[in-house]
Amino acid sequence: MYWNNYQGYGWYRVAFQPIWATSYIEALELMRQAVKGEKSDELFYDQLIRLAPGKEQVDIITSIRDDERSHNKMFREMLLVLTGQQMGTGSGEENEPRPDSYLNGLKTALFGELSAVERYRKMWFGLPPGVYKDTVFGIILDELKHADKYDFLIGQTVANR
């Protein structure tokens, strides 16, 4: 909030609302969608691991995939506590496009991670202060870390052409 003096008639407080402001109910729905998205990412990264040209690349993508598994688990546990409803691990999409090449898969993964940051930021704004909001913030930091790793792998792949 900020203060405004309208034409000299006195100061009044003006509410500020970020463009990604979200209600608690919307945040819970985004969390349900995140369970499915994290599972989809995990399956996509399994395919990308098979295309990776070497052990270093496999290790990096495996670490990202394992983080996605833990994110899925954390989202499911938070949903159970917050709603009292058990949610499966998410099936992922069997019709999800497979990477047609290692480089294209890396690019898809990079932009998927950045898209997740945007969705999770919106979720974060709808949660009350405390452990759940802090957990989502930690997941956002992981997604940014993943984007950096994919950017590194893209640079490495392009340089080795």
C-alpha positions as CSV (number, residue, x, y, z in Angstrom):
1,M,0.0,0.0,0.0
2,Y,1.1,3.6,-0.5
3,W,-0.2,7.0,0.5
4,N,-1.7,9.5,-2.0
5,N,-2.6,13.2,-1.5
6,Y,-5.5,13.7,-3.8
7,Q,-5.5,17.4,-5.0
8,G,-4.4,18.6,-1.5
9,Y,-7.5,17.2,0.2
10,G,-5.6,14.9,2.5
11,W,-3.7,11.7,2.5
12,Y,-5.4,8.4,1.9
13,R,-4.1,4.9,1.6
14,V,-4.2,3.2,-1.8
15,A,-4.2,-0.6,-1.9
16,F,-1.6,-2.3,-4.1
17,Q,-2.3,-5.7,-5.5
18,P,0.4,-7.6,-7.6
19,I,-0.7,-8.8,-11.0
20,W,-0.2,-12.4,-9.8
21,A,-2.2,-12.1,-6.6
22,T,-4.1,-15.3,-5.9
23,S,-6.7,-16.5,-3.5
24,Y,-6.1,-19.4,-1.2
25,I,-8.5,-21.6,-3.1
26,E,-6.7,-20.8,-6.4
27,A,-3.4,-21.6,-4.7
28,L,-4.7,-25.0,-3.7
29,E,-5.9,-25.7,-7.3
30,L,-2.5,-24.6,-8.6
31,M,-0.9,-27.1,-6.1
32,R,-3.1,-29.9,-7.5
33,Q,-2.0,-29.0,-11.0
34,A,1.6,-29.0,-9.8
35,V,1.4,-32.6,-8.7
36,K,0.5,-33.6,-12.3
37,G,3.1,-31.2,-13.8
38,E,5.9,-32.5,-11.6
39,K,5.1,-36.1,-12.6
40,S,5.0,-35.1,-16.3
41,D,8.4,-33.4,-15.9
42,E,9.8,-36.5,-14.2
43,L,8.7,-38.7,-17.1
44,F,10.0,-36.2,-19.7
45,Y,13.4,-36.1,-18.0
46,D,13.6,-39.9,-17.9
47,Q,13.4,-39.7,-21.7
48,L,15.9,-36.9,-21.9
49,I,18.3,-39.0,-19.7
50,R,18.2,-41.7,-22.4
51,L,19.3,-39.1,-25.0
52,A,22.1,-37.6,-23.0
53,P,25.5,-38.0,-24.6
54,G,27.6,-38.6,-21.5
55,K,27.7,-39.4,-17.8
56,E,28.0,-35.7,-16.7
57,Q,24.8,-34.8,-18.6
58,V,23.1,-37.9,-17.3
59,D,24.0,-37.0,-13.7
60,I,22.8,-33.4,-14.0
61,I,19.4,-34.4,-15.5
62,T,19.1,-37.2,-13.0
63,S,19.5,-34.8,-10.1
64,I,16.8,-32.5,-11.6
65,R,14.5,-35.5,-12.1
66,D,15.0,-36.5,-8.5
67,D,14.2,-33.0,-7.3
68,E,10.9,-33.2,-9.3
69,R,10.0,-36.4,-7.5
70,S,10.6,-34.7,-4.1
71,H,8.5,-31.7,-5.3
72,N,5.7,-34.0,-6.2
73,K,5.8,-35.6,-2.8
74,M,5.9,-32.2,-1.0
75,F,3.0,-30.9,-2.9
76,R,1.0,-34.1,-2.2
77,E,1.8,-33.9,1.6
78,M,0.9,-30.2,1.7
79,L,-2.4,-30.8,-0.1
80,L,-3.2,-33.6,2.4
81,V,-2.6,-31.4,5.4
82,L,-4.4,-28.3,3.9
83,T,-7.4,-30.1,2.4
84,G,-7.6,-33.4,4.1
85,Q,-7.6,-35.1,0.7
86,Q,-5.1,-37.7,-0.5
87,M,-3.9,-37.1,-4.0
88,G,-2.1,-39.7,-6.1
89,T,1.4,-39.0,-7.5
90,G,-0.1,-37.8,-10.8
91,S,0.0,-40.0,-13.8
92,G,1.8,-37.7,-16.2
93,E,0.6,-37.5,-19.7
94,E,1.1,-40.6,-21.8
95,N,0.5,-38.4,-24.9
96,E,3.1,-35.9,-23.8
97,P,5.4,-35.1,-26.6
98,R,8.8,-36.8,-26.4
99,P,12.0,-34.9,-27.2
100,D,12.9,-35.3,-30.9
101,S,16.5,-34.5,-30.1
102,Y,18.6,-34.0,-27.0
103,L,19.1,-30.2,-27.7
104,N,15.3,-29.7,-28.4
105,G,14.5,-31.6,-25.2
106,L,16.9,-29.4,-23.2
107,K,15.2,-26.3,-24.6
108,T,11.7,-27.7,-23.8
109,A,12.9,-28.5,-20.3
110,L,14.5,-25.1,-19.7
111,F,11.3,-23.3,-20.7
112,G,9.2,-25.8,-18.7
113,E,11.2,-24.9,-15.6
114,L,10.8,-21.2,-16.1
115,S,7.0,-21.7,-16.7
116,A,6.9,-23.6,-13.4
117,V,8.5,-20.7,-11.6
118,E,5.7,-18.4,-12.8
119,R,2.9,-20.8,-11.7
120,Y,4.5,-21.4,-8.3
121,R,5.0,-17.7,-7.8
122,K,1.3,-17.3,-8.3
123,M,0.6,-20.2,-5.9
124,W,3.0,-18.6,-3.3
125,F,1.0,-15.4,-3.2
126,G,-2.1,-17.3,-2.3
127,L,-0.7,-19.2,0.7
128,P,-0.7,-17.9,4.3
129,P,2.7,-17.1,5.9
130,G,4.4,-20.2,7.3
131,V,5.9,-23.5,6.4
132,Y,3.8,-24.1,3.3
133,K,4.6,-20.8,1.8
134,D,8.3,-21.3,2.7
135,T,8.2,-24.8,1.1
136,V,6.8,-23.4,-2.2
137,F,9.5,-20.7,-2.1
138,G,12.2,-23.5,-1.8
139,I,10.6,-25.3,-4.7
140,I,10.7,-22.1,-6.8
141,L,14.4,-21.8,-6.0
142,D,15.0,-25.4,-7.1
143,E,13.1,-24.6,-10.4
144,L,15.4,-21.6,-11.0
145,K,18.4,-23.8,-10.2
146,H,17.1,-26.4,-12.7
147,A,16.7,-23.7,-15.4
148,D,20.4,-22.7,-14.8
149,K,21.5,-26.3,-15.2
150,Y,19.5,-26.7,-18.4
151,D,21.0,-23.5,-19.7
152,F,24.5,-24.9,-19.0
153,L,23.7,-28.1,-20.8
154,I,22.4,-26.2,-23.8
155,G,25.5,-24.1,-23.9
156,Q,27.7,-27.2,-23.6
157,T,25.8,-29.1,-26.3
158,V,25.9,-26.1,-28.8
159,A,29.7,-25.6,-28.1
160,N,30.4,-29.3,-28.8
161,R,28.7,-29.3,-32.2
